[in-house]
Amino acid sequence: MKDRTLLKTGIVGSVIAAICCFTPALVILFAFAGVSAWLAFADYVLLPLLFLFLGITAYALLLRHRHKKAAC
């Protein structure tokens, strides 16, 4: 993957996971769908996903920094 694609994936994934973790967006969406009982286990999935995407973002930024440093 290119650094830019990896960075976009990390940022978009982090934002989506953060929105679902820290706002009632997921609760409202699941309530309309009628499957709000599944939210009992949402934190077990969303928090690791948030950390995963933040890690991808940090890795992409590290790669980007190394490529810029090597180009100089």
N, C-alpha and C positions, 0 to 999 in steps of 0.2 A: 504494500500500500504506500502511496505517496504520503509525505508528511502533511500536506494540506488536507487530504481526505481523512487521514487519521485524526487530525486536529478537529475537523468539522464533526466527525463521528463522536468524538469525546465530548465536545461542547454540547451538541444537540442531545446526546444521551443524558448528560449531567443535568441539563435544564429540565428535560422531561421527567427524569427521576425525582428531581427536587420539587417540581410542581406537584407530582403525585404524593410525595412524602409530606410536604409541609403545608399543603393547602387542602381544603376539602373537595378538590376537583374530582378525585377518584371516588370519594364517597357519594357525591352527587351523581356521577356517571353510573356507578354500579347500582344506586338506588333506582334510577330510571330503568335500568335493564332488569331489575328484580333479582339481582344476585349479590346483594349487600352482605350476605352471610360469609362470603369469601374474604371479606376485608379483615377478618380476625388474623389471617396469616399474611397480610400485605406487607407488614414491616419486615418480616423474615425474607422477603424477596426484594423489596424496594431499597432498603438500606445497603445491602451488598451490591446491588446494581449501581447505586449512586457512587459508592466507593470504586467500583470497577471502572465506570466512565470517567471519574476524576483521575484515576490512575492512567487511563488511556490518554487523557488530555495532557497530563504531566509528561508522559513518555513522548508524545508528539512534540511538545514544546522543547523537550531535551534534544530530540533529533533535529528539530529546526535550528536550535542554537548551535549544535555541533556542525551542521552543514554550513551555516553562515560563518562560523569560525574557520572552517576548513577552506572556504572560498577566499578569505582574506589573505 
